[in-house]
Amino acid sequence: MSNLVVSGGHVLTPVGERFADVIVRGGRIVELSDAASDNLSVGEKKSDASRVLDATGCYVTPGLVDLQVNGDAHCDLWGSPTDADLSAMRSALAGAGVTSFLPTLITGDITHLRANVDMLTARGAGVHDKWSQDSSGARMVGIHLEGPCLSEKRPGVHPPEYIVAPSIEVFSALVNDSVRLVTMACERDSGSTCTKWLEQHNVVVSIGHSNATYAEARSAFDAGVRMMTHTFNAMAPLHHREPGAVSAALLDRRVSCCLIADGLHLSPQAVELIYRLKGSDKVILVTDIAHIGTTGGDLVGSSITLDAAIRNVVNWGVAGFREAILMGSYNAARSIGLENEIGNICQGALADLILWDKETLAIKQVVLGGNVL
């Protein structure tokens, strides 16, 4: 693994922005260096690198992190994908700036779901010691189980015949060390028993596909739930006399709201509403991208890529580019406890970087674990 200097770019981090060189060794970020560095000069650091990547005229940001990837044109995670399918999807995601993601399994037969959990685990999902060794495509930093414990009243595209009530038995059959996120209709979790069990097993719980009332959602948040899956979608709409789970999430500063900024799942105005109420630190951009997506005219997952969602948020005038990057990288990483590893430009983090053209916001180059793709 070669050393690298990403030189002369406008670097955006969760704590600020500056013109700096990003120094990479062994696949990880060593430091950010500028004229104020009191150690080696920039020239000396460059001479120590195997490669210097010129980022003049570019924003340099962390790699994007997508918590909800059901597949894409190459791969259908709802079925039985092959190694070739998975590899093609990981490569395509990396090309769109997504350097880390959670492969997402929706509601299905328990046996089938467990087989796919085991398959993804065997291919490195959530296996930490493989993250810095594999540059063949976006890394799978865990698994997202979107179901099967959802509301029968808000199934979306999830097959209703496989929706079940939350129980320790169900989650014991599905959860292993690679499962990092579970979407659940928390109003069905009596006494928050499953929420507590999942938290004890280091799994983050997100409320989604839910028909919860305002009070039921607040109860879930009080029990430790800190996230809402694709806000507004597959849940009761806002109503002035029955505010529901969406209002509870929008008004609770403890909760991060995931959203799909494709203009189809949410209008630009709905995205702006969420942003104004939650702020840049409590919004997470996801794609919910799927093999079918919106190509057939229906909302079967989405067909958007995360870099396009970033541009939408900026072009719609919802937020600035730095804030959009925060929502598409660091916030997602932080929500699953990985902000020191991914979605960040800081000492010790994996060297996942994107160079964006400052005029068009098009991706010019992706660096994955210190390797220039």
C-alpha positions in Angstrom: 0.0 0.0 0.0 1.6 3.2 -1.2 1.9 6.5 0.6 0.0 9.5 -0.8 -0.3 13.3 -0.5 -3.5 14.9 -1.7 -2.1 18.3 -2.4 -3.5 21.8 -2.7 -7.2 21.1 -2.2 -9.9 23.0 -0.2 -10.4 20.4 2.5 -13.8 20.1 4.2 -13.9 18.4 7.6 -16.6 18.1 10.3 -14.9 20.8 12.3 -14.1 23.3 9.5 -12.5 23.9 6.2 -9.0 25.0 5.1 -6.6 24.7 2.2 -4.3 21.9 3.1 -2.5 18.8 2.1 -3.8 15.5 3.3 -0.9 13.2 4.2 -1.7 9.4 3.9 0.4 6.5 5.0 -0.6 2.8 5.2 -4.1 3.6 4.1 -4.8 6.0 6.9 -4.7 9.8 7.3 -1.5 10.9 9.1 -2.3 14.6 9.3 -3.4 17.7 7.5 -0.4 19.9 6.6 -0.3 23.6 5.7 2.2 26.5 5.9 1.7 26.5 9.7 3.1 23.0 10.1 6.0 23.0 12.5 7.3 19.6 11.6 8.4 18.5 8.1 7.9 20.9 5.3 5.2 20.2 2.7 7.9 19.6 0.2 9.6 17.0 2.4 6.3 15.3 3.0 5.6 15.1 -0.7 9.0 13.7 -1.4 8.3 10.9 1.1 5.1 10.0 -0.8 4.9 7.4 -3.5 2.3 9.5 -5.2 1.1 13.1 -5.1 -2.5 13.8 -6.2 -3.1 17.3 -7.3 -6.3 18.7 -5.9 -6.0 22.2 -7.1 -9.4 23.7 -7.9 -11.2 20.9 -5.9 -13.0 20.4 -2.7 -11.5 17.5 -0.8 -14.1 15.7 1.4 -14.5 12.5 3.3 -15.8 9.5 1.4 -19.6 9.3 1.6 -21.4 6.8 3.9 -24.7 5.3 2.8 -26.7 3.5 5.5 -29.4 2.2 3.2 -28.3 0.3 0.1 -30.7 -2.4 -1.1 -28.8 -3.0 -4.4 -28.4 -1.3 -7.7 -28.6 -2.1 -11.4 -25.9 -4.7 -10.9 -27.0 -6.4 -7.7 -30.3 -7.3 -5.9 -29.7 -7.8 -2.2 -33.4 -8.8 -1.8 -32.6 -11.9 -3.8 -29.6 -14.2 -3.8 -26.7 -12.1 -5.3 -23.6 -13.7 -6.6 -20.0 -12.6 -5.8 -19.9 -10.9 -9.2 -23.1 -9.0 -8.5 -21.8 -7.8 -5.1 -18.4 -6.8 -6.6 -20.0 -4.8 -9.4 -22.2 -3.0 -7.0 -19.3 -2.1 -4.6 -17.3 -0.8 -7.6 -20.2 1.3 -8.8 -20.8 2.8 -5.3 -17.2 3.7 -5.0 -17.4 5.5 -8.4 -20.2 7.6 -7.0 -18.1 8.5 -4.0 -19.6 6.0 -1.5 -16.6 4.5 0.2 -18.6 2.8 3.0 -22.1 1.5 3.2 -24.6 -0.8 4.9 -26.0 -3.5 2.6 -29.7 -3.5 3.5 -31.9 -6.5 3.7 -35.7 -6.0 3.7 -38.5 -8.1 5.1 -38.5 -11.7 3.9 -38.5 -15.3 5.1 -36.4 -15.6 8.2 -34.3 -18.4 6.7 -33.6 -16.4 3.5 -32.7 -13.3 5.5 -30.3 -15.3 7.7 -28.7 -16.9 4.7 -28.0 -13.4 3.2 -26.7 -12.1 6.6 -24.3 -15.0 6.6 -23.3 -14.5 3.0 -22.5 -10.8 3.5 -20.6 -11.5 6.7 -18.5 -14.1 4.9 -17.7 -11.5 2.3 -16.4 -9.0 4.9 -19.5 -7.0 6.0 -18.7 -5.5 9.4 -15.4 -7.3 9.6 -13.2 -4.5 10.8 -9.7 -5.9 10.1 -10.6 -6.1 6.3 -11.6 -2.5 5.9 -8.1 -1.1 5.2 -7.0 -4.1 3.1 -9.7 -4.2 0.4 -9.7 -1.4 -2.3 -11.8 -3.3 -4.8 -14.9 -1.3 -4.0 -17.0 0.4 -1.3 -16.5 -1.3 2.0 -19.4 -3.0 3.8 -19.1 -1.6 7.4 -22.0 -3.7 8.6 -25.5 -4.8 7.7 -28.8 -3.0 8.0 -31.9 -5.1 8.6 -34.9 -3.1 7.4 -37.5 -5.4 8.9 -39.1 -7.9 9.3 -40.5 -6.2 12.5 -42.4 -3.4 10.8 -46.0 -2.1 11.0 -48.5 -4.0 9.0 -50.2 -0.7 8.3 -47.0 0.8 6.8 -45.3 -1.9 4.8 -44.3 0.1 1.7 -42.8 -2.5 -0.7 -42.1 -5.0 2.1 -44.1 -8.2 1.6 -46.8 -8.1 4.3 -46.8 -11.9 4.6 -43.4 -11.8 6.2 -43.9 -8.9 8.6 -43.8 -10.1 12.2 -44.0 -8.6 15.6 -40.7 -7.8 17.3 -39.4 -10.5 19.6 -36.1 -11.7 21.0 -36.6 -14.9 19.2 -36.7 -13.2 15.8 -33.7 -11.0 16.4 -31.7 -13.9 17.9 -32.2 -15.7 14.6 -31.0 -12.8 12.5 -28.5 -10.8 14.4 -24.8 -11.5 14.4 -21.8 -9.2 15.0 -22.1 -7.8 11.5 -25.6 -6.4 11.9 -25.1 -2.8 12.9 -28.5 -1.2 12.2 -32.1 -2.4 12.5 -35.2 -0.5 11.3 -38.3 -1.4 13.4 -41.8 -0.2 14.0 -41.0 0.6 17.6 -44.6 1.0 18.7 -44.8 -2.8 18.4 -41.9 -3.4 20.8 -43.7 -3.8 24.1 -41.8 -2.3 27.0 -38.9 -1.6 24.5 -37.7 -5.1 25.2 -36.2 -5.7 21.8 -34.7 -2.2 21.6 -32.8 -2.9 24.8 -31.7 -6.3 23.6 -30.4 -4.9 20.3 -28.6 -2.1 22.1 -26.9 -4.7 24.3 -25.7 -6.4 21.2 -24.3 -3.2 19.8 -27.0 -2.7 17.2 -28.5 0.7 16.5 -32.3 0.9 16.3 -34.1 3.2 13.9 -37.8 3.8 13.8 -39.3 3.2 10.4 -42.2 1.7 8.5 -44.1 2.8 11.6 -47.6 3.9 12.4 -46.6 5.2 15.8 -48.4 8.0 17.4 -46.5 11.0 18.8 -46.5 9.6 22.3 -45.4 6.1 21.1 -42.5 7.6 19.1 -41.5 9.7 22.1 -41.5 6.6 24.3 -39.2 4.9 21.8 -36.8 7.9 21.9 -36.9 7.9 25.6 -35.9 4.2 25.5 -32.8 5.0 23.4 -33.9 5.1 19.8 -32.0 7.9 18.1 -32.8 7.6 14.4 -35.7 7.7 11.9 -35.5 5.7 8.6 -36.4 7.6 5.4 -38.3 10.3 7.2 -41.9 10.8 6.0 -41.9 7.7 3.8 -43.8 4.6 5.0 -45.2 6.4 8.1 -48.3 8.5 9.0 -48.1 11.9 7.4 -48.0 15.1 9.4 -51.4 16.1 10.7 -52.2 19.2 12.8 -54.3 17.2 15.4 -52.4 13.9 15.1 -48.7 14.8 14.8 -47.4 11.3 14.8 -43.9 9.9 14.7 -42.6 12.4 12.1 -43.4 15.3 14.4 -41.9 13.5 17.4 -38.6 13.0 15.5 -38.5 16.5 14.1 -39.0 18.0 17.5 -36.6 15.8 19.4 -32.9 17.0 19.4 -31.7 13.5 20.3 -33.0 12.1 17.0 -31.3 12.1 13.6 -33.6 12.0 10.6 -32.5 10.0 7.5 -34.0 11.3 4.2 -34.0 10.5 0.5 -33.2 13.7 -1.4 -34.3 12.5 -4.9 -37.2 14.9 -5.4 -39.6 11.8 -5.6 -39.6 10.3 -2.2 -39.5 13.9 -0.8 -40.1 17.2 -2.5 -37.3 19.8 -2.1 -39.6 21.7 0.2 -40.0 18.7 2.5 -36.2 18.3 2.6 -35.9 21.9 3.5 -38.5 21.5 6.3 -36.5 18.7 7.8 -33.2 20.5 7.5 -34.6 23.7 9.1 -36.0 21.8 12.1 -33.1 19.4 12.6 -30.0 21.3 11.4 -27.0 20.0 9.6 -25.9 17.8 12.5 -29.1 15.8 12.8 -29.8 15.0 9.1 -28.5 11.9 7.3 -28.7 11.6 3.6 -29.4 8.1 2.4 -30.3 6.7 -1.0 -32.4 3.6 -0.3 -31.1 2.6 -3.8 -32.5 -0.7 -5.1 -32.3 -3.0 -8.1 -35.7 -1.9 -9.3 -35.7 1.6 -7.8 -37.8 4.2 -9.5 -37.0 3.0 -13.0 -40.5 1.5 -13.4 -42.2 4.6 -12.2 -42.9 3.4 -8.7 -41.1 4.0 -5.5 -39.4 0.6 -5.0 -36.4 1.9 -3.2 -34.7 4.7 -5.2 -32.4 5.0 -8.2 -30.4 8.0 -7.0 -26.7 7.9 -6.0 -25.5 9.7 -2.9 -23.3 12.2 -4.8 -26.4 13.3 -6.8 -28.3 13.7 -3.5 -25.5 16.0 -2.3 -25.8 18.1 -5.4 -29.6 18.2 -5.1 -29.5 19.5 -1.5 -27.1 22.3 -2.7 -28.9 23.1 -6.0 -32.3 23.2 -4.2 -30.8 25.9 -1.9 -31.5 23.8 1.2 -27.9 23.9 2.5 -24.3 24.7 1.5 -21.9 22.1 0.1 -20.0 21.6 3.4 -23.3 21.0 5.2 -24.5 18.6 2.6 -21.2 16.7 2.9 -21.6 16.5 6.6 -25.1 15.0 6.1 -23.7 12.5 3.6 -20.7 11.3 5.5 -19.9 12.2 9.1 -23.4 12.2 10.4 -24.0 8.7 9.1 -20.7 7.4 10.4 -21.4 8.9 13.8 -24.9 7.4 14.0 -23.4 3.9 13.9 -20.3 4.8 16.1 -17.7 4.8 13.3 -16.9 8.6 13.1 -13.3 8.1 14.0 -12.8 5.5 11.2 -14.9 6.7 8.2 -16.8 9.8 7.1 -14.1 12.0 8.5 -10.8 13.6 7.6 -8.8 13.4 10.8 -5.6 11.7 12.1 -6.0 7.9 12.2 -9.1 7.7 10.0 -9.2 5.5 6.9 -8.0 7.5 3.9 -11.3 7.7 2.1 -11.4 10.9 0.1 -13.3 12.5 -2.7 -12.1 15.3 -5.0 -15.0 17.4 -6.3 -14.8 20.0 -9.0 -15.5 23.3 -7.2 -17.6 24.7 -10.1 -19.8 21.7 -11.0 -19.6 19.6 -7.8 -18.9 16.6 -10.1 -16.6 13.9 -8.7 -13.1 14.1 -10.2 -11.3 11.4 -8.2 -12.0 8.9 -5.4 -9.4 7.6 -2.9 -10.4 4.4 -1.0 -8.1 3.4 1.9 -5.3 5.4 0.4 -5.7 3.9 -3.1 -6.6 6.2 -5.9 -9.4 4.6 -7.9 
